[in-house]
């Protein structure tokens, strides 16, 4: 089964999509297999991260902003604004595809793990995420 989900962002930050991914997985009726999550953008990414304490996500955002700053004089791709090239670099450093095992009809995420779209641009966007679930049904 394959489905596209739309994620509306309000600008830079992490947006949890675990429930939406889980819904696609349930609809697939896969008992054992793999759930692949893919984002169709080059200035946003996907991560699996702690979903209990928001300070972990804030610290990640702060760290990445320091690690990949805007307005670096070495950037040549600047026509779409000062946050565009850093967004592409941030996307390369994180992930555009995730693979999550499906075990006993559930995503095999740890207790405190959630699936997130990481928006790297400052302005709001609607991000397209493809979720594909494959494997075996319950025997």
DODREN-702450 format. One record per residue (C-alpha): x, y, z; residue in three letters; residue number from 1. Coordinates in Angstrom, 2 decimals. Layout:
REC; c1; c2; c3; rest; nr
REC; X; Y; Z; ala; NUM $
...
// end
This chain:
REC; c1; c2; c3; rest; nr
REC; 0.00; 0.00; 0.00; unk; 1 $
REC; 1.20; 3.49; -0.80; unk; 2 $
REC; -0.31; 6.84; 0.21; unk; 3 $
REC; 0.64; 10.48; 0.12; unk; 4 $
REC; 0.08; 12.59; 3.21; unk; 5 $
REC; 0.27; 16.39; 3.31; unk; 6 $
REC; 1.94; 18.14; 6.21; unk; 7 $
REC; 1.29; 21.84; 6.74; unk; 8 $
REC; 4.17; 23.57; 8.48; unk; 9 $
REC; 4.22; 27.00; 10.09; unk; 10 $
REC; 7.89; 27.51; 9.34; unk; 11 $
REC; 11.11; 26.11; 10.74; unk; 12 $
REC; 10.71; 23.30; 13.27; unk; 13 $
REC; 9.75; 19.68; 13.85; unk; 14 $
REC; 6.23; 18.43; 13.08; unk; 15 $
REC; 5.23; 15.02; 14.37; unk; 16 $
REC; 3.55; 12.73; 11.82; unk; 17 $
REC; 3.67; 9.44; 13.74; unk; 18 $
REC; -0.13; 9.12; 13.92; unk; 19 $
REC; -0.56; 9.73; 10.19; unk; 20 $
REC; 2.12; 7.17; 9.31; unk; 21 $
REC; 0.55; 4.70; 11.75; unk; 22 $
REC; -2.88; 5.14; 10.09; unk; 23 $
REC; -1.43; 4.21; 6.69; unk; 24 $
REC; 0.29; 1.20; 8.24; unk; 25 $
REC; -2.99; 0.01; 9.85; unk; 26 $
REC; -4.89; 0.44; 6.56; unk; 27 $
REC; -2.31; -1.76; 4.83; unk; 28 $
REC; -3.16; -4.78; 7.05; unk; 29 $
REC; 0.54; -5.69; 7.09; unk; 30 $
REC; 1.49; -7.80; 10.12; unk; 31 $
REC; 5.23; -8.07; 9.41; unk; 32 $
REC; 7.14; -5.95; 6.95; unk; 33 $
REC; 8.56; -2.51; 6.34; unk; 34 $
REC; 7.09; 0.98; 6.36; unk; 35 $
REC; 9.04; 3.37; 4.15; unk; 36 $
REC; 8.51; 7.11; 4.62; unk; 37 $
REC; 9.82; 9.52; 1.95; unk; 38 $
REC; 9.59; 13.32; 1.76; unk; 39 $
REC; 9.34; 14.86; -1.72; unk; 40 $
REC; 11.33; 18.00; -0.96; unk; 41 $
REC; 14.94; 19.21; -0.80; unk; 42 $
REC; 14.53; 21.82; 1.93; unk; 43 $
REC; 12.78; 19.66; 4.54; unk; 44 $
REC; 13.64; 16.24; 5.94; unk; 45 $
REC; 12.47; 13.33; 8.07; unk; 46 $
REC; 13.79; 12.15; 11.41; unk; 47 $
REC; 12.88; 9.74; 14.18; unk; 48 $
REC; 13.29; 11.53; 17.47; unk; 49 $
REC; 12.13; 11.71; 21.07; unk; 50 $
REC; 8.47; 12.62; 21.29; unk; 51 $
REC; 8.14; 13.09; 25.07; unk; 52 $
REC; 10.23; 16.13; 26.00; unk; 53 $
REC; 10.01; 19.05; 23.53; unk; 54 $
REC; 13.32; 20.45; 24.81; unk; 55 $
REC; 15.15; 17.67; 22.91; unk; 56 $
REC; 13.65; 18.91; 19.64; unk; 57 $
REC; 14.36; 22.55; 20.51; unk; 58 $
REC; 17.99; 21.67; 21.27; unk; 59 $
REC; 18.29; 19.89; 17.91; unk; 60 $
REC; 16.89; 22.91; 16.10; unk; 61 $
REC; 19.23; 25.29; 17.95; unk; 62 $
REC; 22.25; 23.08; 17.24; unk; 63 $
REC; 21.48; 22.75; 13.52; unk; 64 $
REC; 20.98; 26.52; 13.22; unk; 65 $
REC; 24.46; 27.05; 14.68; unk; 66 $
REC; 26.02; 24.26; 12.61; unk; 67 $
REC; 24.51; 25.44; 9.29; unk; 68 $
REC; 24.08; 29.21; 9.56; unk; 69 $
REC; 22.30; 31.51; 7.15; unk; 70 $
REC; 24.17; 34.15; 5.16; unk; 71 $
REC; 27.39; 32.17; 4.76; unk; 72 $
REC; 29.42; 34.18; 2.20; unk; 73 $
REC; 30.43; 30.93; 0.45; unk; 74 $
REC; 26.84; 30.13; -0.64; unk; 75 $
REC; 26.17; 30.81; -4.31; unk; 76 $
REC; 22.58; 29.49; -4.37; unk; 77 $
REC; 20.94; 32.57; -2.86; unk; 78 $
REC; 18.11; 33.52; -5.26; unk; 79 $
REC; 15.38; 32.03; -3.02; unk; 80 $
REC; 16.44; 33.80; 0.16; unk; 81 $
REC; 19.01; 33.43; 2.92; unk; 82 $
REC; 17.33; 30.34; 4.42; unk; 83 $
REC; 17.22; 28.32; 1.17; unk; 84 $
REC; 20.79; 27.00; 0.81; unk; 85 $
REC; 21.07; 26.22; 4.53; unk; 86 $
REC; 17.79; 24.29; 4.17; unk; 87 $
REC; 19.28; 22.13; 1.41; unk; 88 $
REC; 22.38; 21.43; 3.52; unk; 89 $
REC; 20.24; 20.57; 6.57; unk; 90 $
REC; 18.20; 18.17; 4.46; unk; 91 $
REC; 21.38; 16.43; 3.27; unk; 92 $
REC; 22.64; 16.09; 6.86; unk; 93 $
REC; 19.43; 14.49; 8.09; unk; 94 $
REC; 17.27; 12.14; 5.97; unk; 95 $
REC; 14.71; 12.18; 3.20; unk; 96 $
REC; 13.76; 8.50; 3.64; unk; 97 $
REC; 13.09; 6.42; 6.75; unk; 98 $
REC; 12.56; 2.68; 7.02; unk; 99 $
REC; 10.54; 1.48; 10.03; unk; 100 $
REC; 9.99; -2.23; 10.65; unk; 101 $
REC; 6.41; -3.43; 11.10; unk; 102 $
REC; 6.09; -6.11; 13.78; unk; 103 $
REC; 2.81; -7.70; 14.87; unk; 104 $
REC; 0.83; -5.06; 12.98; unk; 105 $
REC; 2.56; -2.09; 14.64; unk; 106 $
REC; 5.35; 0.30; 13.80; unk; 107 $
REC; 8.40; -0.98; 15.71; unk; 108 $
REC; 9.22; 2.41; 17.21; unk; 109 $
REC; 10.72; 2.65; 20.67; unk; 110 $
REC; 8.72; 3.98; 23.62; unk; 111 $
REC; 9.80; 7.59; 23.17; unk; 112 $
REC; 10.29; 7.66; 19.39; unk; 113 $
REC; 8.19; 9.67; 16.98; unk; 114 $
REC; 8.38; 10.35; 13.23; unk; 115 $
REC; 8.86; 14.00; 12.30; unk; 116 $
REC; 8.98; 16.25; 9.28; unk; 117 $
REC; 11.76; 18.72; 9.93; unk; 118 $
REC; 10.93; 21.95; 8.15; unk; 119 $
REC; 14.11; 23.86; 7.40; unk; 120 $
REC; 12.56; 26.94; 5.77; unk; 121 $
REC; 11.30; 29.93; 7.77; unk; 122 $
REC; 8.03; 30.33; 5.88; unk; 123 $
REC; 5.03; 27.95; 6.01; unk; 124 $
REC; 4.90; 25.15; 3.47; unk; 125 $
REC; 2.76; 22.16; 2.62; unk; 126 $
REC; 5.07; 19.14; 2.48; unk; 127 $
REC; 4.25; 15.91; 0.64; unk; 128 $
REC; 5.25; 12.70; 2.35; unk; 129 $
REC; 4.90; 9.29; 0.72; unk; 130 $
REC; 4.23; 6.33; 3.02; unk; 131 $
REC; 4.59; 2.82; 1.61; unk; 132 $
REC; 3.93; -0.33; 3.62; unk; 133 $
REC; 4.83; -3.76; 2.35; unk; 134 $
REC; 5.05; -7.20; 3.86; unk; 135 $
REC; 2.92; -10.09; 5.00; unk; 136 $
REC; -0.54; -10.04; 6.51; unk; 137 $
REC; -1.51; -11.92; 9.63; unk; 138 $
REC; -1.43; -15.69; 9.16; unk; 139 $
// end
